[in-house]
Amino acid sequence: MREIVIVVPDFEPEQNVEIEVTINGRKRVVHYRVELLNFEEEGAPPKDKVTVLKHRIASHEKDWELVEIGAPVNEKVPLMFRKKGEAIR
């Protein structure tokens, strides 16, 4: 199993989350970033939302990788990124 689900307390979007994990006595710190993509602010017509989403992901900092696209709430979609090289193996 490479991934586990951990329920974390609510936090503000656009903030970083740092999780320390111990596996077989070995500690690792994994960094996550949650960002909200607001389609209204992007001025995206309904038919172009996928294009806006693809552009946002492609233009993101290269040392972060997309790990999850959350369920939309109103015109906002949460995007979760993980710092590259920090996947738990």
Secondary structure, 3 states (H helix, E strand, C coil): CCCCCCCCCCCCCCEEEEEEEEECCEEEEEEEEEEEEEHHHHCCCHHHHHHHHHHHHHCCCCCEEEEEECCCECCEEEEEEEECCCCCC
